Amino acid sequence: MEQRWSRLSASAAIAVTLSLGLCSRIKAQCPDTPKDGIVANPNRPTVANPADITQYGVLEVEYGYDHVMGLAQERENNLVGLFKFAATCNFEIRWDTDTLVRQTNNGATRTGFGDNALGFQYRFLHQAKLVPSMAISYSLEFPSASVAKGLGTGKYDHQFRYLASKDIRGVHVDFNTAYFFFGRSGVGGTDQNVEMNLTFAHSLYKKLQVQGEFYGDFCFNNGEPASAHALWALVYNVTPRLVLDSGIDHALNSAAPFHRRYFVGVTYSIADIYKALKRH
């Protein structure tokens, strides 16, 4: 296990170093921070992510609280986060973290750290009149959650994702399709499936926005049935770099892994790291 962690840490360090090393070469092609200042690029609250990444050089954080109602009266409370850094114009480094997991089932409660994931997103096409923004992403989830407490599988998971985003007559649309490899607990091999997401967002009043999403998972290779969900949220831009969200995610069929999820969260653009480094 220590060797795996060492290899993972080394790979992450190499990726970050290479990204930072490329920045000086690509900077001439990158736009500076807009005159109006930094603008947040929330991936929350939908399951799908936008194809467009965080502004060049900006470090951004998202955090949310989830209350999940299971199918058999089990309950789960999660504190989940995402740190994003746009190392180049089109390349974003990502760290997903389940900071806290609290599960209650049959009167027993288990609390601990969840799993973490490291990855990247690369935007290879910018939005134009007839085409959407397009990107690909990859993340590796590594087992930091306790297997003994039943909070994790102790296995590595992989996620590959294609993303497309387009603004159409005042409505912002995101489409994602993802392929997952989940390590099997206690046995070898992986469970695999495909997930598809379609989201839309539209302004309600001034800084208030409504978002909706329909997403579903196809049948797993192990025979686990397909599932579908619908998500609805309100999003409020307190300032251009501070965004709040709240909503509900509910199952559309009995095969879904949970019945209902309530959530609240925040997105904040911390700083333009490259400009901050220049000042010092």
C-alpha positions in Angstrom: 0.0 0.0 0.0 2.8 2.4 0.8 4.4 1.8 -2.6 1.1 2.6 -4.3 0.7 5.8 -2.4 4.3 6.7 -3.2 3.8 6.1 -6.9 0.5 8.1 -6.9 2.2 11.0 -5.1 5.1 11.0 -7.5 2.8 10.9 -10.5 0.8 13.8 -9.2 3.9 15.8 -8.5 5.3 15.2 -12.0 1.9 16.3 -13.5 1.9 19.5 -11.5 5.5 20.3 -12.3 5.0 19.7 -16.1 1.9 21.9 -16.0 3.6 24.7 -14.3 6.6 24.4 -16.6 4.4 24.8 -19.7 2.7 27.9 -18.3 5.4 30.3 -19.4 5.3 29.0 -23.0 1.5 29.2 -23.2 0.9 32.5 -21.4 1.2 34.5 -24.5 -1.9 32.8 -25.8 -3.8 33.1 -22.6 -6.1 36.0 -21.8 -5.4 37.9 -18.6 -8.0 38.1 -15.8 -10.9 40.2 -17.1 -11.1 43.9 -16.1 -14.2 43.0 -14.0 -12.1 40.6 -12.0 -12.2 36.9 -11.3 -15.5 35.1 -12.1 -16.2 31.7 -10.5 -16.8 28.6 -12.6 -18.9 26.3 -10.4 -19.0 22.6 -11.1 -21.6 22.4 -8.3 -24.4 21.6 -7.8 -25.1 19.3 -10.8 -23.5 15.9 -11.2 -22.3 17.0 -14.7 -19.4 19.4 -15.0 -19.1 22.2 -17.5 -16.6 21.8 -20.4 -15.1 25.2 -19.7 -12.5 25.3 -17.0 -11.6 27.8 -14.3 -10.0 31.0 -15.5 -6.3 30.8 -16.3 -4.1 30.8 -13.1 -7.1 30.8 -10.7 -7.3 28.5 -7.7 -11.0 27.8 -6.9 -12.6 25.7 -4.2 -16.1 24.2 -3.8 -17.6 22.7 -0.7 -21.0 21.2 0.0 -23.0 19.3 2.6 -25.2 16.4 1.5 -27.9 14.6 3.4 -28.7 11.3 1.7 -31.8 9.2 2.3 -31.3 5.6 1.4 -33.8 3.1 0.1 -34.1 1.2 3.4 -34.2 4.1 5.9 -30.4 4.4 6.1 -29.0 7.9 6.2 -25.7 9.4 5.2 -24.3 12.9 5.7 -21.3 14.0 3.7 -19.0 17.0 3.5 -17.5 17.0 0.0 -15.0 19.4 -1.6 -13.3 20.1 -4.9 -10.1 22.1 -5.5 -9.4 23.3 -9.0 -6.4 25.1 -10.5 -6.2 26.2 -14.2 -2.5 25.5 -14.8 -2.8 26.6 -18.4 -5.5 28.1 -20.6 -7.2 24.7 -21.2 -5.7 22.4 -18.6 -7.1 22.2 -15.1 -5.8 20.1 -12.2 -8.5 18.7 -9.9 -8.7 17.3 -6.4 -12.0 15.8 -5.2 -12.3 15.0 -1.5 -14.9 13.4 0.7 -13.7 15.3 3.8 -16.3 13.7 6.2 -18.7 10.7 5.9 -21.3 9.8 8.5 -23.4 6.8 7.8 -26.3 5.5 10.0 -27.8 2.1 9.3 -29.8 -0.2 11.6 -29.1 2.0 14.6 -25.4 2.0 14.1 -23.4 5.1 13.1 -20.0 5.2 11.5 -18.0 8.4 10.9 -14.7 9.0 9.2 -12.8 10.3 6.2 -14.0 9.4 2.7 -12.1 8.7 -0.5 -10.1 11.2 -2.5 -9.5 11.6 -6.2 -6.9 13.4 -8.3 -7.4 14.2 -11.9 -7.4 16.7 -14.7 -9.7 18.3 -17.3 -8.5 19.3 -20.8 -10.6 21.6 -22.9 -9.8 21.0 -26.6 -12.5 23.2 -28.2 -13.9 26.6 -27.3 -17.5 27.5 -27.8 -18.4 29.1 -31.2 -21.6 30.0 -32.9 -22.3 26.5 -34.2 -20.2 24.3 -31.8 -20.1 23.8 -28.1 -17.1 23.9 -25.8 -15.7 20.4 -25.5 -13.3 18.7 -23.0 -12.1 15.4 -21.7 -11.3 14.5 -18.1 -9.8 11.7 -16.0 -9.7 11.1 -12.3 -8.2 8.4 -10.1 -10.0 7.8 -6.8 -7.7 6.3 -4.2 -8.9 4.5 -1.0 -8.5 6.8 1.9 -11.8 5.8 3.5 -11.9 3.1 6.2 -12.7 -0.3 4.9 -13.2 -1.7 8.5 -16.0 0.9 9.1 -17.6 0.1 5.8 -17.0 3.7 4.5 -14.9 2.6 1.5 -14.0 -0.4 -0.6 -10.2 -0.2 -0.3 -9.9 -0.3 -4.1 -8.9 2.2 -6.8 -11.6 3.6 -9.1 -11.1 5.3 -12.5 -13.3 7.8 -14.3 -13.1 8.9 -17.9 -15.4 11.7 -19.0 -16.4 13.6 -22.2 -17.9 17.1 -21.7 -19.7 19.5 -23.9 -21.3 22.9 -23.0 -23.3 25.4 -25.0 -25.3 28.6 -24.5 -28.5 28.5 -26.4 -31.0 31.4 -26.4 -30.2 32.3 -22.7 -30.1 28.7 -21.5 -26.7 27.2 -20.6 -26.6 23.4 -21.4 -24.0 20.9 -20.2 -23.8 17.3 -21.5 -21.5 14.7 -20.0 -20.9 11.0 -20.7 -18.6 9.1 -18.4 -17.2 5.6 -18.2 -16.4 4.2 -14.7 -14.1 1.4 -13.5 -14.9 0.5 -9.9 -12.5 -1.8 -8.0 -14.4 -4.8 -6.5 -14.2 -5.1 -2.8 -12.7 -8.4 -1.6 -12.3 -9.8 -5.2 -10.3 -9.0 -8.3 -11.5 -7.2 -11.4 -13.7 -4.2 -11.8 -17.4 -3.3 -12.1 -18.0 -1.0 -15.1 -20.8 1.2 -16.3 -21.6 4.3 -18.4 -23.3 7.4 -17.0 -24.9 10.2 -19.1 -25.9 13.7 -17.8 -27.9 16.5 -19.3 -28.2 19.8 -17.4 -29.6 23.2 -18.1 -29.4 26.6 -16.3 -31.4 29.8 -16.8 -31.6 33.1 -14.9 -34.7 33.6 -12.8 -34.1 37.1 -11.4 -30.9 39.2 -11.4 -28.4 37.0 -9.5 -30.7 34.1 -8.9 -30.6 31.1 -11.3 -32.4 27.8 -11.6 -30.6 24.6 -12.6 -32.0 21.2 -13.6 -30.5 17.9 -14.5 -31.5 14.5 -15.7 -28.8 11.8 -15.4 -28.6 8.0 -15.3 -26.4 5.0 -15.1 -26.6 2.2 -17.6 -26.5 -1.5 -16.5 -23.3 -2.6 -14.9 -21.2 -5.4 -16.4 -22.1 -7.4 -13.2 -25.8 -7.2 -14.0 -26.7 -4.4 -11.6 -29.7 -2.6 -13.2 -29.8 0.9 -14.7 -30.9 3.8 -12.6 -32.1 7.4 -13.2 -32.2 10.6 -11.2 -33.5 14.2 -11.5 -31.8 17.1 -9.8 -33.2 20.6 -9.2 -31.3 23.6 -7.6 -31.3 27.3 -7.0 -28.0 29.1 -7.5 -27.3 32.6 -6.2 -24.2 34.7 -7.2 -23.4 36.7 -4.1 -20.4 38.2 -6.0 -18.8 37.2 -9.3 -16.4 35.0 -7.4 -18.7 33.7 -4.6 -21.7 31.4 -5.5 -24.1 29.6 -3.2 -26.4 26.7 -4.2 -29.1 24.5 -2.7 -31.4 21.8 -4.0 -32.6 18.2 -4.2 -31.6 15.1 -6.1 -34.3 12.4 -6.3 -34.5 8.9 -7.8 -36.7 8.3 -10.8 -36.7 4.5 -10.5 -36.4 1.8 -7.8 -32.9 0.7 -9.0 -31.3 4.0 -8.0 -28.6 3.8 -5.2 -30.5 6.3 -3.0 -34.0 7.7 -2.7 -33.3 11.4 -2.2 -30.4 13.7 -1.6 -30.6 17.3 -0.2 -27.6 19.5 -0.6 -26.2 23.0 0.1 -22.9 24.3 -1.1 -20.6 27.2 -2.0 -18.0 28.0 -4.7 -15.3 30.5 -4.2 -12.5 31.7 -6.5 -9.6 32.2 -4.1 -7.0 34.0 -6.1 -5.1 34.3 -9.4 -2.0 32.4 -8.3 0.3 33.5 -11.1 -0.4 37.2 -10.5 0.1 36.7 -6.7 3.5 35.1 -7.4 4.6 37.9 -9.6 3.9 40.5 -6.8 6.3 38.6 -4.6 
